[in-house]
């Protein structure tokens, strides 16, 4: 009679994929030669690895369940083939450390089960600790493009992602869509990061990646943002720059501001309108300032009469 891989793992024939993984996890840790010094530990560790190498693979497990060890290692006729079509026989690579590393992840995973003083770290099932045990995929970073209006008022964005999700058998996966909801708060700035933990692709013995969205401000027709302030450029003729005027500014929330300019507008002049900028992220009821700079339009030509009037007014 051939080898009973289920018995090696201490399982019955009806064991599920999760049962097989659990049994290998617990027994491989107990029997690892670095921990267990009893005679025969190395051989026991090798048997566990071979048993999991077979039962942890749906194809090999299917052949073994149907034809036993003899059929698995000797080959079986291919379904639908002729009399000479046989599968190749299974041969264990005899490297139990390779199976152990692939199951737990990392180049030296077993070392992570010990503290610095050499004592064993007790880890509950389902939460293996250690940097080399379960590795998380690198984060997935995506830009989230928002208008200044979105960032002024706040809004809700729904983003559909497609990700790989593990099936109940623990071995196969399916691509499925999911909607992620982002509640944009008034005043968020360029570079704000929103992270959805472990929403990346799932896989066996892998922690799914985090998905992070980074706020990117869309260019605006009227305003530029500088921290919590808004900059606006008003175009006025030279005459109004000299004698004063009123500048109209349509705000992000639709109001029309009439800003009086009573000073002489020179090239570096800036009119500050307090409280008409962006909401402060921590205090949305407070706002930054509106900074108005000016583009002064000079006349293309002057009549002799106007030149005389300007000389009289400006040079006297």
MOBEL-V52023 format. One line per field, one symbol per residue. ss: DSSP state (@ for helix, = for strand, . for the rest). phi: phi as a letter, one per 20 degrees, with the letter a starting at -180 (. if undefined). burial: 1 if it has 9 or more other C-alpha atoms within 8 Angstrom, else 0. A space follows every 10 residues. Layout:
ss->???
phi->???
burial->???
This chain:
ss->....@@@@.. ......@@@@ @@@@@@@@@@ @......... @@@@@@@@@@ @@@@@..@@@ @@@@@@@@@@ @@@@..=... .....=.... .....@@@@@ @@@@....@@ @@@=.....= .......... ....==...= ======.@@@ @@@.====== ======.... ..======== ====...... ..====.... ..=..==... =======... ..====..== =======@@@ @@@.====== .....===== =......... ===.....=. ......=..= =======... ...@@@@@@@ @@@@..
phi->.ffdfffgem cefefegfff ffffgfffff eggfdedffn ffffffffff ffgefedgff fffffedmff ffeencfffn eefeecfffe cffmcfffff fffennfcff ffecffenff eecffnbfdo feedeefgfe dcfdecfffg ffenacddce ddbecfeffm cdbcecebed ddefegngdg ngdcddflde feafmcegff ddddfcefgd fddcdclded dcddecfggf fedoacdece efenededdf ddefedgdfc eddfmdeeff gecgfecfde dddcdeeeff bcfgffffff fffede
burial->0000110110 1000001011 1011001110 1110010000 1101111111 1111111001 1011001111 1111111100 0000010010 0000010011 1001110011 0111100000 0000000111 1111101001 0000011111 1111100000 0011111011 1010000000 0101111110 0000000111 1110111111 1111111000 0011000111 1111011101 1111101000 1000001000 1001100000 0010111111 1001001111 1111110000 0000001001 100000
